[in-house]
Amino acid sequence: MAFLGLFRKKARPVEVGAYLTDYVVRPFRHHRDHVEPWSGKGVPTERVLDELFFLEIFAVDYAVTMSLGPSPRRAVMEAFWKVLRRRVGEDEAPSFGEYRRRSSVYEERLALPSSDPASAVGAVFASFCADASGVVSEQAVTEFATAATAVVKFLRRFDVAEPG
């Protein structure tokens, strides 16, 4: 199926990284109303919103890694972070260090042999939100799976050039 690559748009990692911010910034704007049912289970809305932002960034990072491999991933994600900080604002954007701390916890959980990715991510998300009810975990599974699938489908449209 190598011929399918002929129909994909050639793109530089910087372009793809910039496009990917839409998968975090646009959906995040509607989340305040979306998470109200979660916070009704005793989890503060602000905490869920903060963690949801990190979860959506992790979904992009995960999908980029699974789709592109390690080489273009770094360049795509560097561009993603630059554009994200510009679009969201320096004060509102999460720190890269804080994201790395959270993503390492997600990655450790995903490395367990018995974990399916969505359930593992949902469990970690719920622990970050300090939720024991399971409601947040179920919602996070759906959010992660939806976001990661959308990003993978998006990336299939491009032939991402190796950084150079």
N, C-alpha and C positions, 0 to 999 in steps of 0.2 A: 504494500500500500504506500510505497514511497512517492508515488505520483500525486498523492493528496497534498504534499508539500508545495507542489506547483501552484496551487490555488490559494495558498495562505499569503497574507500581506507580510512583506519583509519589514521588520521593525527593530529599532535599537533598544537596548535595555532601558535607556532613559525614557523613551516614549512609553514603553509598556508600564514602567513604574508609575509614571504620571497618570496614565489611564486607570490604573488599579486603585488610586485614591478614591475614585467614584464608588467603589464597592464598600468603602468605609464611611466616607463623609455623607453621601446622599442618604443611605439607609439610616444612619445614626440620627439624622434630624427627626425622624418619625418615632424614635424609640421611647421618648418620654411617655406618650400615650400607650404605647405597646407594652411597657413593663409595669403598668399600674396593677394588673392582676398578680404579678409576681410579688410586688411589695405588699399586697394584701395578705400575704402569708408570713408577714413579720420581717421581711427583708427590706431595708430602707431603699427607696427608689434611687437615690443618688449613688448608693453603693452598686446597685445592679447596673446603672448607666455607666459608671466608671469601668466596671469589669467587662461590660458588653463591648465597650470601645476596644479594650485590649483583646477580647475574644475575636472580634472582627478583623483586627490586624493580624492575629495569629492565623485565622482562616486564610487570609491572603498569603501570608508567609508559607503556610503549610501547602497550599495549592501550587504556589510558585515552585517550591522545592520538589513536589511530586511531579509536576509537569515539565520543568526545565532542567532539573538537576542542579548540582552545586555551582557550576561555572557561571552561567548567566544569572543565577539567583542573586548573588551578591550585588551585582550591578543594578539589577531590577529593584531590589529592596532598598538600596542606597537612594536611588531616584525616588522611590515611593516615599521614603521618610522625608526627603527634602521637600517634596511637593505637599505632603501631608502637613508638615509644620507650617508651610506658607498658607495653605488653605484654611486650616483650623485656627492658626495663630499660635505664636510661641507660648503664650501663657496657657492656652487650652489644650495644646497637644501633649500627649503623654511623653514622659522622658524615655529615651531609648534604653537607659539603664533599667528603669522600672519594667519596661516591656521585656527586656532580656531575662530579668529575674522571673517574671511570670511564665514566659515561653519555655524556660528551662524546666519548670514544673510540669507544664503540658507535655514537653518532649519526653521527660522521664516516664510519665504515665503511659504515653504512647509506645514506649519501648518495651513495656511489659508484654510477654507473649500472648496473654489471654485477652488483651484489650482490643476491642474494635474502636477505631478512631473516634467516632461520634460519641459513644458512651463514655470513653475515657476523658474526652474533653469536657463533656457535661458534668462529670463527677468533680473534676478539678475546678471548673467554673463555680459550681455550687459551694465548694469548700472556700474559694476566694470570697464568695458572698456571705459566708457563714450561715448557709441555709441547710437545715437538716430535714426539711419537709419533703424534699425530692421534686417539688414543683419547679424550682429554678433549674435543676439538673435537666429535667425533661425539656424545658423551653430552650436551654442552651444547646442540647443535642440537635434540635431542629434548626436553630440559628446557625450553628457551625456547619451542619451538613448542607444547608441551603447556600450559605455564603461560599463554602469551599467548592461546591459543585458549580456555582455560577462562575467563579474565577477560573476553574479548569476549562469550562466551555469557552469562556472568553479567550483564554490563552491559546486554545486550539486554532483560533483564527489567525495567529501570527507565527511567523518563522523568526524567532528572536535571534539576532546576530550575537555571536560570541563577543564579549567585551575585548577591546583591543585598542 
